[in-house]
């Protein structure tokens, strides 16, 4: 059985609720075999340290990372992780990074290696059409995605990874349970051995 690591982020930027955090907590409550979940701090330094530790400890076959995109209206399947921190938004430690390369000797970007078309079909079938976003931006979400993708490319070549941004949702939203169920279906898809 493949091991899947699913991560979400804590709230940031004055937002009291991050739906990616609740999605991950709900997923953990189902206690599905082979699924490991973790909440990641919205901090460049701490997020990087956490994902490096998590990948080394669990050595997942699949890594699905979730985060909040405050300007989104749909689920955003991020196609690229960019080798650049570039946001005027401070992280939860107060750090701002503008035009800072993440890893000097690494490529300019890595591609999402999950089955995006199948994931889009699953979401659309449940009433959640998706956007295929060009990249994961310049904030901590992208930083996490790039660090994970770099590890997959250089140390864990059997690990496929990708990032999905979720739109803002209230904790009481009727939409949120549907996105939780979509995420469960994504996990079931990604757990199938041999899928690429």
KEVODREN-928207 format. One record per residue (C-alpha): y, z, x; residue in three letters; residue number from 1. Coordinates in steps of 0.001 Angstrom, whole numbers. Each point is the difference from the previous one (the first is absolute). Example, Ala and Ser with C-alpha at 12.3 -4.5 7.8 and 13.67 -1.06 7.14 Angstrom:
! residues 2
{Y->-4500	Z->7800	X->12300	type->ALA	seq->1}
{Y->3440	Z->-660	X->1370	type->SER	seq->2}
END
This chain:
! residues 196
{Y->0	Z->0	X->0	type->UNK	seq->1}
{Y->3440	Z->-896	X->1276	type->UNK	seq->2}
{Y->2536	Z->2766	X->416	type->UNK	seq->3}
{Y->3404	Z->-622	X->-1560	type->UNK	seq->4}
{Y->3151	Z->1910	X->909	type->UNK	seq->5}
{Y->2748	Z->-64	X->-2635	type->UNK	seq->6}
{Y->3423	Z->1434	X->802	type->UNK	seq->7}
{Y->3177	Z->714	X->-1943	type->UNK	seq->8}
{Y->3410	Z->1391	X->912	type->UNK	seq->9}
{Y->1919	Z->3138	X->-834	type->UNK	seq->10}
{Y->3370	Z->-347	X->-1807	type->UNK	seq->11}
{Y->3019	Z->-1085	X->2048	type->UNK	seq->12}
{Y->3653	Z->-881	X->-259	type->UNK	seq->13}
{Y->815	Z->2562	X->-2677	type->UNK	seq->14}
{Y->-2741	Z->-1258	X->-2335	type->UNK	seq->15}
{Y->-1962	Z->2928	X->-1412	type->UNK	seq->16}
{Y->-3130	Z->-1988	X->-841	type->UNK	seq->17}
{Y->-1857	Z->-2668	X->1928	type->UNK	seq->18}
{Y->-2607	Z->-1739	X->-2177	type->UNK	seq->19}
{Y->-2091	Z->-922	X->3049	type->UNK	seq->20}
{Y->-554	Z->3720	X->579	type->UNK	seq->21}
{Y->-1341	Z->547	X->-3515	type->UNK	seq->22}
{Y->-2190	Z->-3114	X->191	type->UNK	seq->23}
{Y->-1643	Z->1342	X->3154	type->UNK	seq->24}
{Y->-423	Z->3483	X->-1492	type->UNK	seq->25}
{Y->-1604	Z->-1469	X->-3118	type->UNK	seq->26}
{Y->-2284	Z->-2135	X->2131	type->UNK	seq->27}
{Y->-1043	Z->3070	X->1995	type->UNK	seq->28}
{Y->-862	Z->1841	X->-3211	type->UNK	seq->29}
{Y->-2602	Z->-2642	X->-884	type->UNK	seq->30}
{Y->-1896	Z->857	X->3218	type->UNK	seq->31}
{Y->-1479	Z->-3461	X->335	type->UNK	seq->32}
{Y->-2533	Z->-299	X->2834	type->UNK	seq->33}
{Y->1386	Z->-1539	X->3156	type->UNK	seq->34}
{Y->3648	Z->422	X->-1034	type->UNK	seq->35}
{Y->2329	Z->2128	X->2125	type->UNK	seq->36}
{Y->3588	Z->619	X->-1069	type->UNK	seq->37}
{Y->3046	Z->1326	X->1817	type->UNK	seq->38}
{Y->3686	Z->619	X->-687	type->UNK	seq->39}
{Y->2325	Z->-1220	X->2723	type->UNK	seq->40}
{Y->3402	Z->1524	X->820	type->UNK	seq->41}
{Y->2985	Z->-2330	X->-346	type->UNK	seq->42}
{Y->827	Z->365	X->3673	type->UNK	seq->43}
{Y->-304	Z->-2626	X->2710	type->UNK	seq->44}
{Y->-1404	Z->2420	X->2576	type->UNK	seq->45}
{Y->-2235	Z->2056	X->-2290	type->UNK	seq->46}
{Y->-1300	Z->-2993	X->-1971	type->UNK	seq->47}
{Y->-1026	Z->-1725	X->3219	type->UNK	seq->48}
{Y->-1714	Z->3113	X->1354	type->UNK	seq->49}
{Y->-1835	Z->562	X->-3285	type->UNK	seq->50}
{Y->-1308	Z->-3545	X->-428	type->UNK	seq->51}
{Y->-1177	Z->-166	X->3618	type->UNK	seq->52}
{Y->-1892	Z->3273	X->-476	type->UNK	seq->53}
{Y->-1436	Z->-1054	X->-3362	type->UNK	seq->54}
{Y->-1287	Z->-3328	X->1304	type->UNK	seq->55}
{Y->-1553	Z->1579	X->3074	type->UNK	seq->56}
{Y->-1614	Z->2802	X->-2018	type->UNK	seq->57}
{Y->-1326	Z->-2031	X->-2951	type->UNK	seq->58}
{Y->-343	Z->-3471	X->1576	type->UNK	seq->59}
{Y->304	Z->-1695	X->-3401	type->UNK	seq->60}
{Y->-1227	Z->-3493	X->-724	type->UNK	seq->61}
{Y->2931	Z->-447	X->-2373	type->UNK	seq->62}
{Y->3460	Z->1555	X->-29	type->UNK	seq->63}
{Y->2098	Z->-344	X->-3153	type->UNK	seq->64}
{Y->3513	Z->1402	X->362	type->UNK	seq->65}
{Y->2313	Z->581	X->-2954	type->UNK	seq->66}
{Y->3711	Z->727	X->-96	type->UNK	seq->67}
{Y->3030	Z->-37	X->-2286	type->UNK	seq->68}
{Y->2386	Z->-2954	X->-82	type->UNK	seq->69}
{Y->2997	Z->1178	X->-1977	type->UNK	seq->70}
{Y->1358	Z->-3491	X->-740	type->UNK	seq->71}
{Y->-3320	Z->-1411	X->-1198	type->UNK	seq->72}
{Y->-1005	Z->-620	X->-3597	type->UNK	seq->73}
{Y->-3584	Z->-1096	X->747	type->UNK	seq->74}
{Y->-2779	Z->955	X->2354	type->UNK	seq->75}
{Y->788	Z->-1703	X->3316	type->UNK	seq->76}
{Y->-2865	Z->-1214	X->2153	type->UNK	seq->77}
{Y->1524	Z->-3	X->3479	type->UNK	seq->78}
{Y->-1101	Z->-2992	X->2055	type->UNK	seq->79}
{Y->1365	Z->1024	X->3412	type->UNK	seq->80}
{Y->648	Z->3123	X->2070	type->UNK	seq->81}
{Y->3017	Z->-639	X->2204	type->UNK	seq->82}
{Y->422	Z->1313	X->3532	type->UNK	seq->83}
{Y->3442	Z->1346	X->-830	type->UNK	seq->84}
{Y->1499	Z->3197	X->-1394	type->UNK	seq->85}
{Y->3201	Z->-1060	X->-1723	type->UNK	seq->86}
{Y->1454	Z->2164	X->-2745	type->UNK	seq->87}
{Y->3202	Z->1968	X->-484	type->UNK	seq->88}
{Y->-1925	Z->2439	X->-2220	type->UNK	seq->89}
{Y->-770	Z->3249	X->1830	type->UNK	seq->90}
{Y->-3599	Z->1175	X->-31	type->UNK	seq->91}
{Y->-814	Z->3533	X->-1120	type->UNK	seq->92}
{Y->766	Z->1261	X->3505	type->UNK	seq->93}
{Y->3439	Z->-1590	X->-143	type->UNK	seq->94}
{Y->-858	Z->-2777	X->2459	type->UNK	seq->95}
{Y->1491	Z->-3474	X->-405	type->UNK	seq->96}
{Y->-1403	Z->-2998	X->1862	type->UNK	seq->97}
{Y->1817	Z->-3334	X->67	type->UNK	seq->98}
{Y->-1441	Z->-3062	X->1802	type->UNK	seq->99}
{Y->-2517	Z->2051	X->2007	type->UNK	seq->100}
{Y->-3197	Z->-1727	X->1039	type->UNK	seq->101}
{Y->-2995	Z->2191	X->-856	type->UNK	seq->102}
{Y->-2326	Z->-1009	X->2874	type->UNK	seq->103}
{Y->1597	Z->-2106	X->2731	type->UNK	seq->104}
{Y->-3154	Z->-1770	X->1160	type->UNK	seq->105}
{Y->-1391	Z->-636	X->-3504	type->UNK	seq->106}
{Y->368	Z->-3181	X->-2097	type->UNK	seq->107}
{Y->2988	Z->-495	X->-2283	type->UNK	seq->108}
{Y->-2173	Z->620	X->-3040	type->UNK	seq->109}
{Y->-3506	Z->574	X->-1321	type->UNK	seq->110}
{Y->-1396	Z->-1415	X->-3240	type->UNK	seq->111}
{Y->-1429	Z->1949	X->-2894	type->UNK	seq->112}
{Y->-3776	Z->-382	X->368	type->UNK	seq->113}
{Y->-1037	Z->1033	X->-3524	type->UNK	seq->114}
{Y->-1037	Z->-2320	X->-2843	type->UNK	seq->115}
{Y->3469	Z->-417	X->-1477	type->UNK	seq->116}
{Y->-917	Z->-2746	X->-2465	type->UNK	seq->117}
{Y->-2831	Z->2073	X->-1466	type->UNK	seq->118}
{Y->2207	Z->3078	X->-95	type->UNK	seq->119}
{Y->2665	Z->-1979	X->-1842	type->UNK	seq->120}
{Y->-2575	Z->-1190	X->-2542	type->UNK	seq->121}
{Y->-1181	Z->3573	X->-617	type->UNK	seq->122}
{Y->3550	Z->1220	X->-581	type->UNK	seq->123}
{Y->923	Z->-2948	X->-2197	type->UNK	seq->124}
{Y->-3087	Z->479	X->-2161	type->UNK	seq->125}
{Y->1254	Z->3512	X->-767	type->UNK	seq->126}
{Y->3523	Z->-1073	X->-883	type->UNK	seq->127}
{Y->1623	Z->526	X->3389	type->UNK	seq->128}
{Y->1005	Z->-3325	X->1546	type->UNK	seq->129}
{Y->804	Z->314	X->3694	type->UNK	seq->130}
{Y->2480	Z->-1405	X->2485	type->UNK	seq->131}
{Y->-1241	Z->-1364	X->3319	type->UNK	seq->132}
{Y->2696	Z->1502	X->2175	type->UNK	seq->133}
{Y->677	Z->-1634	X->3371	type->UNK	seq->134}
{Y->74	Z->3256	X->1959	type->UNK	seq->135}
{Y->65	Z->3778	X->-375	type->UNK	seq->136}
{Y->3670	Z->402	X->914	type->UNK	seq->137}
{Y->1469	Z->2056	X->2821	type->UNK	seq->138}
{Y->-528	Z->3612	X->-1027	type->UNK	seq->139}
{Y->-2866	Z->2471	X->524	type->UNK	seq->140}
{Y->-2386	Z->-1952	X->-2257	type->UNK	seq->141}
{Y->162	Z->-3002	X->2286	type->UNK	seq->142}
{Y->-193	Z->2245	X->3076	type->UNK	seq->143}
{Y->-3233	Z->1527	X->-1295	type->UNK	seq->144}
{Y->-1420	Z->-3412	X->-891	type->UNK	seq->145}
{Y->818	Z->-1431	X->3432	type->UNK	seq->146}
{Y->-1449	Z->2938	X->1934	type->UNK	seq->147}
{Y->-3199	Z->-139	X->-2074	type->UNK	seq->148}
{Y->-295	Z->-3775	X->355	type->UNK	seq->149}
{Y->552	Z->242	X->3752	type->UNK	seq->150}
{Y->-2775	Z->2587	X->305	type->UNK	seq->151}
{Y->-2285	Z->-2213	X->-2070	type->UNK	seq->152}
{Y->771	Z->-2955	X->2257	type->UNK	seq->153}
{Y->-369	Z->1822	X->3309	type->UNK	seq->154}
{Y->-2490	Z->2833	X->-517	type->UNK	seq->155}
{Y->-1744	Z->-261	X->-3382	type->UNK	seq->156}
{Y->-650	Z->-3678	X->-600	type->UNK	seq->157}
{Y->-2358	Z->787	X->-2886	type->UNK	seq->158}
{Y->2868	Z->1573	X->-1972	type->UNK	seq->159}
{Y->1838	Z->-2083	X->-2586	type->UNK	seq->160}
{Y->3353	Z->1338	X->-1125	type->UNK	seq->161}
{Y->2798	Z->-765	X->-2378	type->UNK	seq->162}
{Y->3023	Z->1492	X->-1696	type->UNK	seq->163}
{Y->1050	Z->7	X->-3662	type->UNK	seq->164}
{Y->3396	Z->1126	X->-1228	type->UNK	seq->165}
{Y->167	Z->1462	X->-3496	type->UNK	seq->166}
{Y->3144	Z->-64	X->-2147	type->UNK	seq->167}
{Y->1800	Z->3144	X->-1163	type->UNK	seq->168}
{Y->-1790	Z->1756	X->-2860	type->UNK	seq->169}
{Y->568	Z->3334	X->-1664	type->UNK	seq->170}
{Y->-2785	Z->2548	X->261	type->UNK	seq->171}
{Y->-382	Z->-169	X->-3791	type->UNK	seq->172}
{Y->-6	Z->-3808	X->-69	type->UNK	seq->173}
{Y->-2751	Z->-1689	X->-2009	type->UNK	seq->174}
{Y->-75	Z->-2623	X->2755	type->UNK	seq->175}
{Y->-1083	Z->2402	X->2728	type->UNK	seq->176}
{Y->-3583	Z->626	X->-1250	type->UNK	seq->177}
{Y->-464	Z->-3786	X->-180	type->UNK	seq->178}
{Y->1061	Z->-369	X->3635	type->UNK	seq->179}
{Y->-2368	Z->2824	X->944	type->UNK	seq->180}
{Y->-2852	Z->-1872	X->-1677	type->UNK	seq->181}
{Y->1004	Z->-3238	X->1732	type->UNK	seq->182}
{Y->-104	Z->1831	X->3323	type->UNK	seq->183}
{Y->-3492	Z->1295	X->-815	type->UNK	seq->184}
{Y->-1082	Z->-3559	X->-748	type->UNK	seq->185}
{Y->1515	Z->-1169	X->3277	type->UNK	seq->186}
{Y->-2002	Z->2675	X->1807	type->UNK	seq->187}
{Y->-3194	Z->-1146	X->-1723	type->UNK	seq->188}
{Y->765	Z->-3579	X->1068	type->UNK	seq->189}
{Y->734	Z->985	X->3573	type->UNK	seq->190}
{Y->-3117	Z->2170	X->270	type->UNK	seq->191}
{Y->-2280	Z->-3005	X->-396	type->UNK	seq->192}
{Y->-1578	Z->-638	X->3404	type->UNK	seq->193}
{Y->650	Z->-3326	X->1620	type->UNK	seq->194}
{Y->3101	Z->-886	X->-2027	type->UNK	seq->195}
{Y->2826	Z->-1463	X->2054	type->UNK	seq->196}
END
